[in-house]
């Protein structure tokens, strides 16, 4: 089986799972407990917090609260940060952000939506024109989960702060953390990450935030995570996250180059008379999005699956929305006929040239045969 849906989830890192096993069988204590064993686990959580932050930010400027997933981290940032006036986001956000914005709209907050460029990145002029003295929060995805487009969030955050120094800037970094070499700047207030996108397990995420930034929690209880996210911590999941992040960042530059080579090979082997590339040059090397004009992406996905190839048609989370066309793809200016045939091929550094060649052969054959039947 060839797995090209790593943007949806990655295979857990077996070595990291084994390293964290002791938190299931031996050090299973509640980290809030007052006895020695519980306090020892609390110290291990502090170490995980510090290590996950250091990969991407200065621990003197940023801290972190653990969540159950990237979606909860996004929700915490948006509902905790949108306090007044209007909020600004993009037409290409993950549903974890986009649905929050819709909810804010229902509650009476003005939500402003910036336009996208053809590759799925945000149009900077459109975004900045929406920011004014009443903007409390701006949220811009770092790497598009649907096209792989990379937004220059450091530059955008600086420009937003120049227009309104009191505006909070948040970014969904789920498709960037552990994949794209990058460090948070002082203009970025909040940044969401997720464990299962980099070899960790599902059920664990985090919101990295600027120190001393006051946001309101929406999960209340025992006061864990400095009162910002109550609930007994998922120690096993957090430690797997820590170890997986350590493994990723140990060779992030080399993996980036490997992914670039794999993506370039895949692009070259897909028949350009059958597929239209949606992803542009300024995109993550881990994601290649194409469209098969006049065909259903879901149909191609299932036939590819029957042939031993696992791919996506866009955001896995968005599949629950039961909508035929991706709002992000349409916002890129893609017509409905091509948008119907969208395929997202998402790689990891462990994929091989042979897998890429086989995948291209399968997809070319499926689409060619279907187009011949339709002719």
C-alpha positions as CSV (number, residue, x, y, z in Angstrom):
1,X,0.0,0.0,0.0
2,X,1.3,3.4,-1.0
3,X,0.3,6.2,1.5
4,X,0.1,9.7,0.1
5,X,-2.4,11.3,2.6
6,X,0.1,12.5,5.2
7,X,-1.6,15.9,5.4
8,X,-4.6,14.1,7.0
9,X,-2.5,12.1,9.4
10,X,0.9,10.5,9.6
11,X,2.0,7.1,10.7
12,X,3.1,7.3,14.4
13,X,6.8,7.1,15.1
14,X,7.3,3.6,16.6
15,X,10.5,4.6,18.5
16,X,8.7,7.6,20.0
17,X,5.8,5.3,21.1
18,X,8.1,2.9,22.8
19,X,10.0,5.7,24.5
20,X,6.8,7.1,26.0
21,X,5.3,3.7,26.9
22,X,6.3,4.1,30.6
23,X,3.7,6.8,30.9
24,X,1.0,4.1,30.2
25,X,2.4,1.3,32.4
26,X,4.6,2.8,35.1
27,X,4.4,6.6,35.4
28,X,0.7,6.7,34.9
29,X,0.1,9.1,37.8
30,X,-2.1,12.2,37.7
31,X,0.3,15.2,37.2
32,X,-1.8,17.3,39.5
33,X,-1.5,14.9,42.4
34,X,0.5,16.1,45.4
35,X,2.5,12.9,46.1
36,X,6.0,12.5,44.7
37,X,5.1,10.3,41.7
38,X,2.5,12.8,40.5
39,X,4.9,15.7,40.9
40,X,7.5,13.8,38.9
41,X,5.1,13.4,36.0
42,X,4.4,17.2,36.3
43,X,8.1,17.9,35.8
44,X,8.1,15.6,32.8
45,X,5.2,17.7,31.3
46,X,7.2,20.9,31.9
47,X,10.1,19.4,30.0
48,X,7.8,18.4,27.1
49,X,6.4,22.0,27.1
50,X,9.9,23.5,26.9
51,X,11.1,21.1,24.2
52,X,8.1,21.5,21.9
53,X,8.4,25.3,22.1
54,X,12.2,25.5,21.5
55,X,11.9,23.9,18.1
56,X,10.1,27.0,16.8
57,X,10.2,29.8,19.3
58,X,12.2,31.5,22.1
59,X,11.0,30.1,25.4
60,X,11.7,33.5,27.0
61,X,9.0,35.1,24.8
62,X,6.5,32.2,24.3
63,X,4.8,29.6,26.4
64,X,2.4,26.7,25.5
65,X,-0.8,25.1,26.6
66,X,-1.6,21.6,25.7
67,X,-5.0,20.8,24.0
68,X,-6.7,17.7,22.6
69,X,-5.9,18.6,19.0
70,X,-5.1,21.4,16.6
71,X,-8.8,22.2,16.3
72,X,-9.1,22.9,20.0
73,X,-6.0,25.1,19.8
74,X,-7.5,27.1,17.0
75,X,-10.8,27.4,18.9
76,X,-8.9,28.6,22.0
77,X,-7.0,31.2,20.1
78,X,-10.0,32.6,18.2
79,X,-12.6,32.6,21.0
80,X,-10.0,33.7,23.5
81,X,-8.6,36.4,21.3
82,X,-11.6,37.9,19.5
83,X,-12.7,40.3,22.2
84,X,-14.1,43.4,20.3
85,X,-14.7,45.1,17.0
86,X,-14.0,42.9,14.0
87,X,-11.9,39.9,13.1
88,X,-10.1,39.2,9.9
89,X,-9.2,35.9,8.3
90,X,-8.8,34.3,4.9
91,X,-11.1,32.4,2.5
92,X,-8.6,29.5,2.7
93,X,-8.6,28.6,6.4
94,X,-9.0,25.1,7.7
95,X,-12.5,24.4,8.9
96,X,-11.2,24.6,12.5
97,X,-10.8,28.3,12.0
98,X,-13.5,28.9,9.4
99,X,-16.2,27.4,11.5
100,X,-15.2,29.5,14.5
101,X,-15.5,32.6,12.4
102,X,-19.0,31.6,11.3
103,X,-19.9,31.1,15.0
104,X,-18.5,34.5,15.9
105,X,-20.6,35.9,13.1
106,X,-23.7,34.3,14.7
107,X,-22.8,35.9,18.0
108,X,-22.7,39.4,16.3
109,X,-19.0,39.9,15.6
110,X,-18.1,41.3,12.2
111,X,-16.0,38.8,10.3
112,X,-14.0,40.0,7.3
113,X,-12.7,37.6,4.7
114,X,-9.5,38.2,2.7
115,X,-9.3,36.9,-0.9
116,X,-6.9,34.2,-2.1
117,X,-4.3,34.1,-4.8
118,X,-4.6,31.3,-7.4
119,X,-2.3,28.9,-5.4
120,X,-4.3,29.2,-2.2
121,X,-2.2,31.8,-0.4
122,X,-3.8,34.9,1.0
123,X,-3.7,38.1,-1.0
124,X,-1.7,40.3,1.3
125,X,-3.2,43.6,0.0
126,X,-6.7,42.2,0.5
127,X,-5.9,41.1,4.0
128,X,-4.3,44.4,5.1
129,X,-7.0,46.5,3.6
130,X,-9.5,44.8,6.0
131,X,-7.5,45.6,9.1
132,X,-8.4,48.8,11.0
133,X,-8.5,50.4,14.4
134,X,-11.3,48.1,15.5
135,X,-9.7,44.8,14.4
136,X,-9.1,42.6,17.5
137,X,-7.8,39.5,15.8
138,X,-6.3,38.4,12.5
139,X,-5.9,34.6,11.8
140,X,-3.9,33.4,8.7
141,X,-3.1,29.8,8.1
142,X,0.7,29.2,7.7
143,X,0.5,26.3,5.2
144,X,-2.7,25.7,3.4
145,X,-4.0,22.2,4.2
146,X,-5.6,22.0,0.7
147,X,-3.0,23.4,-1.7
148,X,0.1,23.6,0.4
149,X,0.5,27.3,-0.3
150,X,2.9,28.9,2.3
151,X,1.9,32.3,3.7
152,X,4.7,34.6,4.9
153,X,3.1,35.0,8.3
154,X,6.1,36.8,9.8
155,X,5.7,39.6,7.2
156,X,1.9,39.6,7.4
157,X,2.0,39.8,11.2
158,X,4.5,42.7,11.1
159,X,2.3,44.6,8.6
160,X,-0.9,44.0,10.7
161,X,0.9,45.3,13.8
162,X,2.0,48.3,11.9
163,X,-1.6,49.1,11.1
164,X,-2.9,48.3,14.6
165,X,-0.4,47.4,17.3
166,X,-3.3,46.1,19.5
167,X,-4.5,43.5,17.0
168,X,-3.7,39.9,17.9
169,X,-2.2,37.7,15.2
170,X,-2.9,34.0,15.2
171,X,-1.8,31.3,12.7
172,X,-2.8,27.7,12.2
173,X,0.6,26.1,11.9
174,X,-0.6,22.5,11.8
175,X,0.8,21.7,8.3
176,X,4.0,23.7,9.0
177,X,5.3,22.6,12.4
178,X,7.9,19.9,12.0
179,X,7.9,20.3,8.2
180,X,8.8,23.9,7.3
181,X,11.9,25.5,8.8
182,X,10.6,28.6,10.6
183,X,10.7,30.4,13.9
184,X,8.0,32.6,15.4
185,X,8.6,36.3,15.5
186,X,7.5,38.7,18.3
187,X,4.6,39.9,16.0
188,X,2.9,36.5,16.1
189,X,0.8,36.1,19.2
190,X,-0.6,32.6,18.9
191,X,0.3,29.5,16.8
192,X,-1.6,26.2,16.7
193,X,0.2,22.8,16.3
194,X,-0.9,19.1,16.2
195,X,0.9,15.9,17.1
196,X,-0.5,13.5,14.6
197,X,0.7,15.5,11.6
198,X,4.4,14.8,12.5
199,X,4.5,11.2,13.8
200,X,2.7,11.7,17.1
201,X,-0.7,10.3,18.0
202,X,-4.2,11.7,17.6
203,X,-5.7,13.4,20.6
204,X,-2.9,15.8,21.3
205,X,-2.2,19.4,20.1
206,X,-1.0,22.7,21.5
207,X,-1.4,26.4,21.3
208,X,1.9,28.3,21.5
209,X,1.3,31.8,22.6
210,X,3.2,35.0,23.5
211,X,4.0,35.1,27.2
212,X,1.8,37.3,29.3
213,X,-0.9,37.3,26.6
214,X,-4.2,37.1,28.4
215,X,-6.9,35.0,26.7
216,X,-10.1,33.6,28.1
217,X,-10.4,29.8,28.5
218,X,-13.5,27.9,27.3
219,X,-12.9,24.7,29.2
220,X,-13.2,25.1,32.9
221,X,-12.5,22.7,35.8
222,X,-9.5,21.9,37.8
223,X,-7.3,24.7,36.5
224,X,-4.7,22.7,34.5
225,X,-2.5,24.5,32.0
226,X,-2.4,27.6,34.1
227,X,-6.2,27.8,34.2
228,X,-6.4,28.1,30.4
229,X,-7.4,24.5,29.6
230,X,-8.8,22.4,32.5
231,X,-8.7,18.6,32.3
232,X,-6.2,16.0,33.3
233,X,-3.4,16.1,30.8
234,X,-2.8,13.4,28.2
235,X,0.7,12.6,29.4
236,X,1.4,9.7,27.1
237,X,0.2,11.7,24.0
238,X,2.2,14.8,25.1
239,X,5.4,12.9,25.6
240,X,5.0,11.1,22.2
241,X,4.5,14.6,20.7
242,X,7.6,15.8,22.3
243,X,9.7,12.9,21.1
244,X,8.2,13.0,17.6
245,X,8.9,16.8,17.3
246,X,12.5,16.2,18.5
247,X,12.9,13.5,15.8
248,X,11.4,15.8,13.1
249,X,13.5,18.8,13.9
250,X,16.7,16.8,14.1
251,X,16.7,16.5,10.3
252,X,14.0,19.0,9.2
253,X,16.2,20.6,6.5
254,X,17.2,17.2,5.0
255,X,13.6,16.0,5.0
256,X,12.5,19.3,3.4
257,X,14.9,18.6,0.5
258,X,13.8,15.0,0.2
259,X,10.2,16.1,0.0
260,X,11.1,18.7,-2.6
261,X,12.7,16.0,-4.8
262,X,9.8,13.6,-4.4
263,X,7.2,16.3,-5.2
264,X,9.2,17.4,-8.3
265,X,9.4,13.8,-9.5
266,X,5.6,13.3,-8.9
267,X,4.9,16.5,-10.9
268,X,7.0,15.4,-13.8
269,X,5.4,12.0,-14.0
270,X,1.7,13.1,-13.8
271,X,0.4,13.5,-17.3
272,X,-0.2,17.2,-17.9
273,X,-2.9,16.5,-20.5
274,X,-4.9,14.8,-17.7
275,X,-4.1,16.9,-14.6
276,X,-4.1,20.6,-13.9
277,X,-1.8,21.7,-11.1
278,X,-3.4,23.8,-8.4
279,X,-0.4,24.1,-6.1
280,X,2.1,26.7,-7.2
281,X,5.8,27.1,-6.8
282,X,5.5,28.8,-3.4
283,X,4.0,25.7,-1.7
284,X,5.0,23.2,0.8
285,X,7.0,20.3,-0.7
286,X,4.8,17.9,1.2
287,X,1.6,18.7,-0.7
288,X,0.8,18.6,-4.4
289,X,-2.8,19.4,-5.3
290,X,-4.0,18.7,-8.9
291,X,-7.4,18.5,-10.6
292,X,-8.8,16.1,-13.2
293,X,-11.1,18.2,-15.3
294,X,-14.6,16.7,-15.7
295,X,-14.1,13.8,-13.3
296,X,-15.1,13.3,-9.6
297,X,-12.1,13.4,-7.3
298,X,-13.9,11.0,-4.9
299,X,-14.3,8.4,-7.7
300,X,-10.6,8.6,-8.5
301,X,-9.8,8.3,-4.8
302,X,-11.8,5.1,-4.5
303,X,-10.4,3.5,-7.6
304,X,-6.8,4.5,-6.6
305,X,-7.5,2.9,-3.2
306,X,-8.5,-0.4,-5.0
307,X,-5.2,-0.2,-6.8
308,X,-3.1,0.1,-3.6
309,X,-2.8,3.9,-3.5
310,X,-4.2,6.1,-0.7
311,X,-4.7,9.8,-1.5
312,X,-7.0,12.6,-0.5
313,X,-9.4,15.0,-2.2
314,X,-8.7,17.9,0.1
315,X,-9.1,18.4,3.8
316,X,-10.0,15.2,5.6
317,X,-12.0,17.2,8.2
318,X,-14.0,18.9,5.4
319,X,-15.3,15.6,4.2
320,X,-17.8,15.7,7.1
321,X,-19.3,18.9,5.7
322,X,-20.9,16.9,2.8
323,X,-20.2,19.7,0.3
324,X,-19.4,18.8,-3.3
325,X,-16.9,21.6,-3.9
326,X,-14.1,22.8,-1.6
327,X,-14.7,26.5,-0.7
328,X,-10.9,27.0,-0.6
329,X,-10.4,25.6,-4.1
330,X,-13.3,27.7,-5.4
331,X,-11.7,30.8,-3.7
332,X,-8.6,30.1,-5.7
333,X,-10.6,30.9,-8.8
334,X,-11.0,27.3,-9.9
335,X,-14.2,26.5,-11.8
336,X,-16.7,23.9,-10.5
337,X,-15.9,21.4,-13.3
338,X,-12.2,21.3,-12.3
339,X,-12.9,21.7,-8.6
340,X,-15.0,18.5,-8.7
341,X,-11.9,16.6,-9.7
342,X,-9.5,17.8,-7.0
343,X,-6.9,15.4,-5.6
344,X,-4.5,16.1,-2.8
345,X,-1.3,14.1,-2.8
346,X,0.6,14.6,0.5
347,X,4.0,13.1,1.0
348,X,6.4,12.4,3.8
349,X,10.2,12.1,3.7
350,X,10.0,8.4,4.1
351,X,8.2,8.0,0.8
352,X,10.4,6.6,-2.0
353,X,11.0,7.3,-5.7
354,X,9.5,3.9,-6.5
355,X,6.3,4.8,-4.7
356,X,6.1,8.1,-6.5
357,X,6.5,6.4,-9.9
358,X,3.9,3.8,-9.1
359,X,1.5,6.4,-7.8
360,X,1.8,8.4,-11.0
361,X,1.3,5.4,-13.1
362,X,-1.9,4.4,-11.2
363,X,-3.4,7.9,-11.4
364,X,-2.5,8.4,-15.1
365,X,-4.1,5.1,-16.0
366,X,-7.3,5.7,-13.9
367,X,-7.9,9.2,-15.3
368,X,-7.0,8.3,-18.9
369,X,-9.4,5.3,-18.8
370,X,-12.2,7.3,-17.4
371,X,-11.8,10.1,-19.9
372,X,-11.8,7.6,-22.7
373,X,-15.0,6.1,-21.4
374,X,-16.6,9.5,-21.2
375,X,-15.4,10.5,-24.8
